[in-house]
Amino acid sequence: MLASPRLLLLDEPLTGLDLRLRRQILPFLRRIRDEAEIPIIQVSHDLEALLDLCEWFVLLDRGELVAQGRYLDLLARPEALRLLHEPGLLNVLRLAVVRHDPDAGLSFLRFPGSAGEGDVAGEGEIRAPFQDRPAGSLADLALRPQDIALARTAIAGISIQNQFAGRVERVLESAGRVLCVVRIGAGVDPARALIVEVTRHAVHEMALKPGDTVWCLFKTQSLRYL
């Protein structure tokens, strides 16, 4: 930084670091990016590390360019999904903080611009582990496809309180896994398209097909802040 670089090239910068050190280094790198306005190119096989810092992704396979774009847009492209499986596929929800309940250990968030649509008990609010962030600020949360369950109806009397209605857009197989792309709520925001991992048996038993209405269920503790 003393040399006032015009560009930073980071090659696997977080490899081998424990969680404590990662949490110390990442805010520093974000400050370089945002306050010093120095572009950063990060090379990594660690998808979570990339999501913590990067806005634009370039996917390479054996030296060939496969796809490029914002992560949320790449989730809708089959050729990108195949490569993203290898480091571990993630959904990323960009949400606005609404309020907190520290005693319950909960923060309540919603999709920006939403007005209480879709879920059972929270008028569109997503319950996440408590993290003290200002109301109205944006937060990115990761949710693994295998941590989402699908149902034909909302389910009462269970501990899973995040339940959102959606519509199946696609059912596809990638790298030997069966994925459903489900758009929750209204609008065309890519952030609302969830990748849900299911079994072939579940697809058959539920007769899942594009256009079907389903409910996405996921536990509060399955959400993780990036």
C-alpha positions in Angstrom: 0.0 0.0 0.0 3.0 2.3 0.6 3.7 2.2 -3.2 0.1 3.4 -4.0 -0.8 0.5 -6.2 -3.4 1.0 -8.9 -4.5 -2.7 -8.6 -4.2 -5.5 -6.1 -3.8 -9.1 -7.2 -4.6 -11.5 -4.4 -3.8 -15.2 -5.0 -5.7 -17.4 -2.4 -5.2 -14.7 0.3 -7.2 -16.5 3.0 -5.9 -20.0 2.5 -4.8 -21.7 5.7 -6.2 -18.9 8.0 -8.6 -19.7 10.8 -12.0 -18.0 11.2 -10.6 -15.4 13.7 -7.9 -14.3 11.3 -10.3 -14.2 8.3 -12.6 -11.9 10.2 -9.7 -9.6 11.0 -8.4 -9.5 7.4 -11.6 -9.2 5.4 -12.7 -5.9 6.8 -9.3 -4.4 6.0 -9.5 -5.7 2.4 -13.0 -4.2 2.1 -11.7 -0.8 3.3 -9.0 -0.9 0.6 -11.6 -1.7 -2.0 -14.3 0.8 -0.8 -12.3 3.7 0.8 -9.1 3.7 -1.2 -11.0 2.7 -4.3 -8.3 0.3 -5.4 -9.6 -2.5 -7.7 -8.9 -6.0 -6.4 -8.5 -9.2 -8.5 -8.8 -12.3 -6.2 -7.9 -15.8 -7.4 -9.4 -18.5 -5.3 -11.2 -21.9 -5.3 -12.9 -20.8 -2.0 -16.4 -19.5 -3.1 -17.1 -18.1 0.4 -13.9 -16.1 0.4 -14.8 -14.7 -3.1 -18.4 -13.8 -2.0 -17.0 -11.9 1.0 -15.1 -9.5 -1.2 -15.9 -9.8 -4.9 -18.7 -8.3 -7.0 -17.8 -9.7 -10.4 -16.9 -13.3 -11.1 -14.9 -14.9 -14.0 -15.2 -18.7 -14.1 -12.4 -20.7 -15.8 -12.2 -24.4 -16.6 -8.9 -25.8 -17.8 -7.9 -22.3 -18.9 -11.0 -21.6 -20.8 -13.5 -18.9 -20.0 -16.9 -20.5 -19.1 -18.9 -17.5 -17.8 -18.6 -14.2 -16.1 -20.9 -11.8 -14.3 -22.4 -11.1 -10.9 -22.7 -14.2 -8.7 -26.5 -13.9 -8.4 -26.8 -13.8 -12.2 -24.5 -16.8 -12.6 -26.8 -19.0 -10.5 -29.2 -18.9 -13.4 -26.7 -20.3 -15.9 -26.3 -24.1 -16.2 -22.7 -23.9 -17.5 -21.8 -21.8 -14.4 -23.7 -24.0 -12.0 -21.5 -27.0 -13.0 -18.3 -25.3 -11.9 -19.8 -23.6 -8.8 -20.8 -27.0 -7.4 -17.1 -27.9 -6.9 -16.3 -25.3 -4.2 -19.8 -25.7 -2.7 -22.8 -23.9 -4.1 -24.4 -21.2 -2.0 -27.4 -19.0 -2.3 -26.8 -15.4 -1.4 -29.7 -13.3 0.0 -29.2 -9.5 -0.1 -31.6 -8.3 2.6 -32.4 -5.1 4.4 -32.3 -5.1 8.2 -35.7 -4.4 9.7 -35.4 -4.8 13.5 -33.7 -6.9 16.2 -34.8 -9.0 19.1 -31.6 -9.5 21.1 -33.4 -11.5 23.9 -34.6 -14.0 21.4 -31.2 -14.0 19.5 -33.0 -12.9 16.3 -32.6 -10.3 13.6 -35.5 -9.7 11.2 -34.7 -8.8 7.6 -36.6 -8.6 4.3 -35.9 -8.2 0.6 -35.4 -4.6 -0.3 -38.6 -3.1 -1.7 -40.8 -5.9 -0.4 -43.9 -5.1 1.6 -44.8 -8.0 3.7 -45.2 -10.7 1.1 -45.1 -14.5 1.2 -44.3 -16.0 4.5 -46.4 -17.5 7.3 -45.9 -15.5 10.5 -43.5 -12.6 9.8 -45.2 -10.6 7.0 -42.3 -11.2 4.6 -39.6 -11.0 7.3 -36.7 -13.5 7.3 -35.5 -14.5 10.7 -31.7 -14.7 11.0 -29.3 -15.1 13.9 -28.9 -11.8 15.8 -26.3 -9.4 14.5 -26.3 -5.8 15.6 -26.6 -3.9 12.4 -28.4 -0.6 11.8 -32.0 -0.8 10.6 -32.2 -0.1 6.9 -28.7 -1.3 6.2 -28.1 -4.2 3.7 -26.7 -7.6 4.7 -25.6 -10.5 2.5 -26.5 -13.9 4.0 -25.5 -17.3 2.7 -27.9 -20.3 2.5 -26.8 -23.7 1.3 -29.1 -25.4 -1.2 -29.2 -28.6 0.9 -30.5 -26.6 3.9 -33.8 -25.7 2.2 -36.8 -28.0 2.2 -39.7 -27.9 -0.2 -43.4 -28.4 0.7 -46.6 -28.2 -1.2 -48.2 -26.1 1.6 -47.1 -24.0 4.6 -46.5 -26.1 7.7 -47.7 -25.1 11.1 -46.5 -26.4 14.5 -42.8 -26.9 13.6 -39.7 -25.0 14.6 -38.8 -23.9 11.1 -40.3 -20.4 11.0 -38.8 -19.2 7.7 -41.4 -20.4 5.2 -41.9 -18.6 1.9 -44.1 -19.3 -1.1 -42.5 -19.5 -4.5 -42.8 -20.9 -8.0 -40.6 -23.5 -9.5 -38.7 -22.1 -12.5 -36.5 -25.1 -13.4 -35.7 -28.6 -12.4 -32.2 -29.6 -13.5 -29.4 -32.0 -12.8 -25.9 -30.8 -12.4 -22.8 -32.8 -11.3 -25.1 -35.7 -10.3 -27.3 -33.6 -8.1 -30.9 -32.6 -8.6 -31.6 -28.9 -8.2 -34.8 -26.8 -8.3 -34.7 -23.2 -9.0 -37.5 -21.5 -7.1 -38.4 -17.8 -7.3 -39.8 -16.6 -4.0 -42.0 -13.5 -3.8 -42.7 -11.2 -6.7 -40.4 -9.5 -9.3 -37.5 -10.6 -11.3 -34.6 -9.8 -8.8 -32.1 -12.7 -9.2 -31.6 -12.6 -5.4 -35.1 -14.1 -5.1 -34.2 -17.2 -7.1 -33.2 -19.9 -4.7 -31.3 -23.0 -5.7 -32.8 -25.9 -3.7 -31.2 -29.4 -3.7 -33.6 -32.3 -3.6 -33.5 -36.0 -4.5 -34.9 -37.6 -7.6 -37.3 -39.4 -5.3 -38.6 -36.1 -4.0 -39.1 -34.7 -7.5 -41.0 -37.9 -8.4 -43.1 -38.0 -5.2 -44.0 -34.4 -5.4 -44.4 -34.4 -9.2 -42.3 -31.2 -9.3 -42.3 -29.3 -12.6 -41.8 -25.7 -13.7 -44.7 -23.5 -12.8 -45.6 -25.3 -9.6 -46.2 -23.4 -6.4 -44.2 -24.6 -3.5 -43.0 -23.4 -0.1 -39.4 -23.0 0.8 -38.5 -23.8 4.4 -35.2 -23.1 6.1 -34.1 -22.8 9.7 -32.8 -19.5 11.2 -29.5 -21.1 12.1 -28.9 -22.2 8.5 -28.4 -18.5 7.5 -24.9 -17.2 7.8 -23.7 -13.6 7.4 -21.0 -13.0 4.7 
